Every structure is written in structure tokens, then in C-alpha cells.
Amino acid sequence: MSRFFFVVADDRNMEVQNDGLELPDREAAWVEATTACGELLRDLNGKLKPGDQWSMKVQDATGADIYLLEFKTRAM
């Protein structure tokens, strides 16, 4: 098992969402990240506006970045 950290950033701030999760491997961290992103975006309840940016970075126990999920919005 390895520890992974999930860092959420928006236009205003950046924060670690947890103290890290023990997961079997990087694939499990990816599944956790995509699931968590879906839940967090849903919880915004329409607050995400055109021009906003939102992201989640997944880091391993050494602090190295392993995944980045980015959401950018814009009016067309």
C-alpha cells in the first residue's frame, strides 16, 4: 500500500483535501481521483462559472505529482 494525496485548486486557493489515503497502487489513486472530482464538481451546485478553473493534483508519498485533472470553463 502507498499513500496518495489529493490537492484541489481553484482560481482563489489550493488545499490538500485529506491527510493522504492508503491505496494499493497508482491505478487505484486514479480511480479515487476521478470519483472524487465528480463528487466535488457536483457539490459546487452551479457555482462554477464561465472563465473559472478548477483542478485536482494527485501526489505520491514523496510529494511527486503523478496525475493532474483540470476543468476549465468558458463561454462560447
Protein Blocks (a to p, Z undefined) as FASTA:
>chain_A
ZZdddddddfkbccdfbebiadfblmlmmmmmmmmmmmmmmmnnopacghiacddddddf
kopafbdcddddddZZ
